Amino acid sequence: MSGSLPLKYRPDDFEFLYGNDHVEKQIESILGRKIENMPKSWLFTGESGTGKTTVVRILKIKLDCADANFHEFNSSSERGIDAIRTISSNARMSAMGGGIKIFLLDECHNLTAAAQQALLKILEDTPRNTFFMLATTNPEKLLKAIKTRCTTVALKTCTRPVLKELCLDIANEEGVDLSPKVAKAISEAACGSPREALKILDQVIGIPDEKDAIDSVKKTIGDTETGIKLCQEFMGNCRWEAIRKLLKEIMDATEPENLRRMMMGYFNSVALSGDMVRADIILEQLVAMRRLDTEKGDMTNACKAAFSLIQEVSGTGTDVPF
């Protein structure tokens, strides 16, 4: 076994895209057209880790786009109008060696209002043989006019049986005898994300004892009980001293990124049940820090910012203790 499993087994064809058969059918039907009849603007939506950028890279291969003509922008850091002007200027130049040119704007919901307006103008008059691929976990934050100009490809989270099958298949490829119980535990911990499932599998695939492997999987989930208490404190009394103590306790036993994902799931359920204000504030902070390598300081800052905003909204923000 060699290399990170999520990278080693990143799909390079639609047939290896677990849990999203509808995506293969939708895109293959479009790829059957002449290139001048294909949509030039695409919008890929779905939760983190479901394969949005992976699908774009498969499209790059299918469209025979050279590496030099593939341009990727992270809209979390390149979110202003200057970034869109750079893209616009580049898009109007011919592709190196001819052929196809692709621009991928990842997490495009982070673009400023001015940047989105500028992007809209490019999408209205896309140069020939140029494709814009927008990927986002929050399509509701995009201008309606942008969304209506794009062909939308909606990726779904994977079911637990699909993730279990993925883990067993990868273990088999690696020549490792993975227990179905361990694969099941991983599928329950991965929150519907193939990437997360392979990250966890990467950590436990070398553990021969079934019980030890399952215990290791549980540690990647972290202290769920304390995490729920933390969420409940935000929705209840919202006292910083209590939040601080719970946050310190849980981060001693839980990876920050796993805590972020757990809290997002909790507050998303709260928001969908109708209790919107506080849940929206906290979700906004957790989504803004979306990343694969979340650090403890990131989580602390997000919680502090959410606490301050809740105090401000409730009119009790004069005694924020930091």
C-alpha positions as CSV (number, residue, x, y, z in Angstrom):
1,M,0.0,0.0,0.0
2,S,1.4,3.4,-0.9
3,G,0.1,7.0,-1.1
4,S,-2.9,8.7,0.5
5,L,-6.0,6.7,-0.3
6,P,-8.3,9.7,-1.2
7,L,-5.7,10.9,-3.7
8,K,-4.7,7.4,-5.0
9,Y,-8.2,6.4,-5.7
10,R,-9.6,9.8,-6.9
11,P,-11.9,8.7,-9.8
12,D,-10.6,9.5,-13.3
13,D,-13.8,8.3,-15.0
14,F,-17.5,8.5,-14.2
15,E,-17.8,4.7,-13.8
16,F,-15.7,5.0,-10.5
17,L,-17.9,7.8,-9.1
18,Y,-19.7,6.1,-6.2
19,G,-23.3,7.0,-5.3
20,N,-23.9,9.5,-8.2
21,D,-24.9,7.4,-11.2
22,H,-27.3,10.1,-12.3
23,V,-24.3,12.5,-12.8
24,E,-22.7,10.1,-15.2
25,K,-25.9,9.8,-17.2
26,Q,-26.5,13.5,-17.3
27,I,-23.0,14.5,-18.4
28,E,-22.5,11.6,-20.9
29,S,-25.7,12.7,-22.7
30,I,-24.2,16.3,-23.0
31,L,-20.8,15.0,-24.1
32,G,-22.5,13.2,-27.0
33,R,-23.2,16.6,-28.6
34,K,-21.0,18.6,-30.9
35,I,-18.8,20.9,-28.8
36,E,-20.5,24.0,-30.2
37,N,-23.8,22.7,-28.8
38,M,-22.5,22.0,-25.3
39,P,-23.3,24.3,-22.4
40,K,-20.3,26.6,-21.7
41,S,-21.3,27.3,-18.1
42,W,-21.7,24.6,-15.5
43,L,-22.7,24.7,-11.8
44,F,-21.7,21.7,-9.6
45,T,-23.4,21.6,-6.2
46,G,-23.2,19.3,-3.3
47,E,-21.9,18.8,0.2
48,S,-18.1,18.9,0.9
49,G,-16.4,15.7,-0.2
50,T,-19.1,14.5,-2.6
51,G,-16.9,14.9,-5.7
52,K,-17.6,18.3,-7.3
53,T,-14.1,19.1,-8.3
54,T,-13.4,15.4,-9.1
55,V,-16.2,15.6,-11.7
56,V,-14.7,18.7,-13.2
57,R,-11.4,17.0,-13.5
58,I,-13.0,14.0,-15.2
59,L,-14.7,16.5,-17.6
60,K,-11.2,18.0,-18.3
61,I,-10.1,14.6,-19.5
62,K,-13.3,13.9,-21.5
63,L,-13.0,17.3,-23.2
64,D,-9.3,16.7,-23.9
65,C,-8.3,19.9,-22.1
66,A,-4.5,20.3,-21.8
67,D,-3.0,21.0,-18.3
68,A,-1.8,24.4,-19.5
69,N,-5.4,25.3,-20.5
70,F,-7.0,24.3,-17.2
71,H,-7.2,27.2,-14.7
72,E,-8.4,26.6,-11.1
73,F,-9.4,29.4,-8.7
74,N,-10.2,29.1,-5.0
75,S,-12.9,31.7,-4.5
76,S,-12.5,31.6,-0.8
77,S,-9.2,33.5,-1.2
78,E,-9.6,34.9,-4.7
79,R,-13.1,36.4,-4.2
80,G,-13.0,40.0,-5.5
81,I,-13.6,41.7,-8.8
82,D,-9.9,41.7,-9.6
83,A,-9.9,37.9,-9.8
84,I,-12.8,38.0,-12.2
85,R,-11.1,40.6,-14.3
86,T,-8.0,38.3,-14.5
87,I,-10.2,35.4,-15.6
88,S,-12.0,37.6,-18.1
89,S,-8.7,38.7,-19.7
90,N,-7.3,35.2,-19.8
91,A,-10.5,33.7,-21.2
92,R,-10.4,36.0,-24.3
93,M,-6.9,34.7,-25.2
94,S,-6.7,31.5,-27.4
95,A,-6.0,28.3,-25.6
96,M,-2.3,27.2,-25.8
97,G,-2.0,24.9,-28.7
98,G,-5.6,25.4,-29.6
99,G,-8.3,23.2,-28.2
100,I,-10.4,23.6,-25.0
101,K,-9.9,26.1,-22.1
102,I,-11.5,25.4,-18.7
103,F,-11.9,27.8,-15.7
104,L,-12.8,26.1,-12.4
105,L,-14.1,28.5,-9.7
106,D,-14.2,26.4,-6.5
107,E,-16.4,27.5,-3.6
108,C,-17.8,30.2,-5.9
109,H,-20.4,31.3,-3.4
110,N,-17.6,33.2,-1.7
111,L,-17.4,35.7,-4.6
112,T,-18.3,39.3,-3.6
113,A,-21.5,40.8,-5.1
114,A,-19.4,42.9,-7.5
115,A,-17.4,39.8,-8.5
116,Q,-20.6,37.9,-9.2
117,Q,-21.9,40.7,-11.4
118,A,-18.7,40.7,-13.3
119,L,-18.8,37.0,-13.7
120,L,-22.3,37.2,-15.0
121,K,-21.1,39.3,-17.9
122,I,-18.5,36.7,-18.9
123,L,-21.1,33.9,-18.7
124,E,-23.4,35.9,-21.0
125,D,-20.7,36.0,-23.7
126,T,-18.4,33.1,-23.2
127,P,-15.6,32.8,-25.7
128,R,-15.6,29.9,-28.2
129,N,-14.2,26.6,-26.9
130,T,-14.1,28.0,-23.3
131,F,-15.9,26.4,-20.4
132,F,-16.7,27.8,-16.9
133,M,-17.1,25.3,-14.2
134,L,-18.5,26.7,-10.9
135,A,-18.4,24.5,-7.8
136,T,-20.2,25.3,-4.6
137,T,-21.6,23.9,-1.3
138,N,-24.0,26.9,-1.1
139,P,-25.7,27.7,-4.4
140,E,-28.3,29.8,-2.6
141,K,-25.6,32.5,-2.2
142,L,-25.2,32.9,-5.9
143,L,-27.0,35.4,-8.0
144,K,-30.1,33.8,-9.5
145,A,-29.0,35.1,-13.0
146,I,-25.7,33.1,-12.6
147,K,-27.6,29.9,-11.7
148,T,-30.0,30.3,-14.6
149,R,-27.1,30.6,-17.1
150,C,-25.5,27.4,-15.9
151,T,-26.2,23.7,-16.5
152,T,-26.6,22.4,-12.9
153,V,-25.1,19.1,-11.8
154,A,-26.2,18.2,-8.3
155,L,-24.1,15.7,-6.5
156,K,-25.6,13.8,-3.6
157,T,-24.1,12.4,-0.4
158,C,-23.6,8.7,-0.5
159,T,-25.7,6.2,1.5
160,R,-24.0,4.1,4.2
161,P,-24.3,0.9,2.1
162,V,-22.5,2.6,-0.8
163,L,-19.7,3.9,1.4
164,K,-19.3,0.5,3.0
165,E,-19.0,-1.0,-0.5
166,L,-16.4,1.7,-1.4
167,C,-14.3,0.8,1.6
168,L,-14.4,-2.9,0.9
169,D,-13.6,-2.4,-2.7
170,I,-10.6,-0.2,-1.9
171,A,-9.3,-2.5,0.7
172,N,-9.5,-5.4,-1.8
173,E,-7.5,-3.3,-4.3
174,E,-4.9,-2.7,-1.6
175,G,-4.8,-6.4,-0.8
176,V,-6.1,-6.0,2.7
177,D,-8.8,-8.1,4.3
178,L,-11.1,-5.5,5.8
179,S,-13.8,-6.6,8.2
180,P,-17.4,-5.8,7.0
181,K,-18.0,-4.4,10.6
182,V,-15.1,-2.0,10.2
183,A,-16.3,-0.9,6.8
184,K,-19.8,-0.4,8.3
185,A,-18.3,1.7,11.1
186,I,-16.4,3.9,8.6
187,S,-19.6,4.3,6.5
188,E,-21.4,5.6,9.6
189,A,-18.6,8.0,10.5
190,A,-18.1,9.5,7.0
191,C,-21.3,11.6,6.9
192,G,-22.1,10.6,3.3
193,S,-18.7,11.7,2.0
194,P,-16.6,9.3,-0.1
195,R,-13.5,11.4,0.5
196,E,-14.1,11.3,4.3
197,A,-14.6,7.6,4.1
198,L,-11.3,7.1,2.4
199,K,-9.5,9.4,4.9
200,I,-10.8,7.3,7.8
201,L,-10.0,4.0,5.9
202,D,-6.5,5.3,5.4
203,Q,-6.0,5.7,9.2
204,V,-7.3,2.2,10.1
205,I,-6.6,-0.1,7.2
206,G,-3.3,-1.3,8.7
207,I,-4.9,-2.3,12.1
208,P,-5.3,-6.1,12.0
209,D,-7.6,-6.4,15.1
210,E,-11.3,-5.7,14.3
211,K,-12.1,-4.2,17.7
212,D,-9.0,-2.0,17.7
213,A,-9.9,-0.8,14.2
214,I,-13.5,0.0,15.1
215,D,-12.3,1.8,18.3
216,S,-9.9,3.9,16.0
217,V,-12.8,4.8,13.7
218,K,-14.8,6.0,16.7
219,K,-12.0,8.2,17.8
220,T,-12.1,9.9,14.4
221,I,-15.7,10.9,15.1
222,G,-14.7,12.2,18.5
223,D,-16.7,13.0,21.6
224,T,-20.2,13.3,20.1
225,E,-22.0,13.7,23.5
226,T,-19.8,16.7,24.5
227,G,-20.2,18.1,21.0
228,I,-24.0,18.0,21.3
229,K,-23.7,19.8,24.7
230,L,-21.7,22.5,23.0
231,C,-24.3,23.0,20.3
232,Q,-27.1,23.0,22.9
233,E,-25.2,25.7,24.9
234,F,-25.2,27.9,21.8
235,M,-28.9,27.4,21.3
236,G,-29.7,27.8,25.1
237,N,-28.0,30.1,27.6
238,C,-25.1,30.9,25.2
239,R,-22.6,31.6,28.0
240,W,-19.0,32.0,26.8
241,E,-17.5,30.4,29.9
242,A,-19.5,27.2,29.3
243,I,-18.8,27.3,25.6
244,R,-15.1,27.7,26.3
245,K,-14.9,24.8,28.7
246,L,-16.9,22.4,26.4
247,L,-14.8,23.5,23.4
248,K,-11.6,22.8,25.3
249,E,-12.9,19.4,26.5
250,I,-14.1,18.2,23.0
251,M,-11.0,19.4,21.1
252,D,-8.8,17.3,23.4
253,A,-10.5,14.2,22.0
254,T,-11.8,15.2,18.6
255,E,-10.2,16.4,15.3
256,P,-11.3,20.0,14.7
257,E,-12.5,19.2,11.2
258,N,-14.7,16.4,12.6
259,L,-16.1,18.8,15.2
260,R,-16.9,21.3,12.5
261,R,-18.7,18.8,10.4
262,M,-20.7,17.5,13.4
263,M,-21.7,21.0,14.4
264,M,-22.7,21.8,10.8
265,G,-25.0,18.7,10.8
266,Y,-26.6,19.7,14.1
267,F,-27.2,23.3,13.3
268,N,-28.4,22.5,9.8
269,S,-31.1,20.3,11.3
270,V,-32.0,23.1,13.7
271,A,-32.3,25.6,10.9
272,L,-34.4,23.3,8.8
273,S,-36.8,22.8,11.8
274,G,-37.5,26.5,11.8
275,D,-35.2,27.9,14.6
276,M,-33.3,30.0,12.2
277,V,-31.5,33.0,13.8
278,R,-28.8,31.4,16.0
279,A,-28.4,28.4,13.8
280,D,-27.9,30.6,10.8
281,I,-25.3,32.7,12.6
282,I,-23.3,29.6,13.6
283,L,-23.6,27.9,10.2
284,E,-22.3,31.0,8.5
285,Q,-19.1,30.9,10.6
286,L,-18.6,27.1,10.2
287,V,-19.2,27.3,6.4
288,A,-16.9,30.3,6.0
289,M,-14.0,28.2,7.4
290,R,-14.7,25.2,5.2
291,R,-11.4,23.4,4.6
292,L,-9.7,20.0,4.8
293,D,-7.1,21.0,7.4
294,T,-9.2,22.8,10.0
295,E,-7.0,23.7,13.1
296,K,-8.1,24.1,16.7
297,G,-7.6,27.9,16.5
298,D,-10.0,28.0,13.5
299,M,-12.7,26.4,15.5
300,T,-12.1,28.6,18.5
301,N,-12.3,31.7,16.4
302,A,-15.4,30.5,14.6
303,C,-17.1,29.9,18.0
304,K,-16.0,33.3,19.4
305,A,-17.3,35.1,16.3
306,A,-20.7,33.2,16.4
307,F,-21.0,33.9,20.2
308,S,-20.3,37.7,19.6
309,L,-22.9,37.9,16.8
310,I,-25.5,36.1,18.9
311,Q,-24.9,38.5,21.7
312,E,-25.2,41.4,19.3
313,V,-28.4,40.1,17.8
314,S,-29.9,39.5,21.3
315,G,-28.9,42.9,22.5
316,T,-26.5,41.6,25.2
317,G,-23.2,42.2,23.5
318,T,-21.7,44.6,26.0
319,D,-20.0,42.0,28.2
320,V,-18.3,39.8,25.6
321,P,-15.4,38.3,27.6
322,F,-12.6,38.7,25.0
